[in-house]
């Protein structure tokens, strides 16, 4: 059964594991008259997006992104695991940091138009979008395995210094390679992943102080500051948003 699904007159969100290793395919339908627009929170990922005849790329975020109005009601995306999208997209992540760009700006106008027409005409546009990502991945070089290990260690709550030591990279080497892979340095990635761990605990009903400590924050005040700096909202506001629809563990879940 595909991912999580909640039927509503306002929003329907669904996701499932992609055939592309580490990636997730998601769809989202939004009532254009629903009013409130949910912010997209940083999650370390990048997305290939399709909606109503357009293809976009969502770069890695360092702060909350608020989608614009009038962007359509049906969205689909392939969300790539941290560090894996640049090899597939053919562009370093730092060039797309905090940006949403037309695919034409990345792959050229002719290719973007061809792929858009192909997906629009497909019986299942979402499956066709995934097929595009799979095809590009097959033709691309594999992601940097050292940075994959860095992600795994940081996701588990390890330190940047510990991750660098484990993969045999100096601080400057790791920072330079992180800019290409993640769009920002490893310290920022560690903060983003720690915030996502904390929000997972919050969605599961943990008290804020417990969520903060479980994620690796010093205390609840530390988590509150990270929420303000990275998400732009309070913990209470996030909890209200999360309870208003399908739980929101990653940025893509609130795209559109």
PyMOL commands that set and color helices and strands:
alter all, ss='L'
color gray80, all
select helices_A, chain A and resi 85-89+93-96+104-107+109-121+125-139+145-155+160-167+171-182+186-203+208-215+220-231+235-244+251-254
alter helices_A, ss='H'
color red, helices_A
select strands_A, chain A and resi 11-17+24-30+39-40+46-51+54-58+65-66+74-80+100-102
alter strands_A, ss='S'
color yellow, strands_A
deselect
rebuild
show_as cartoon
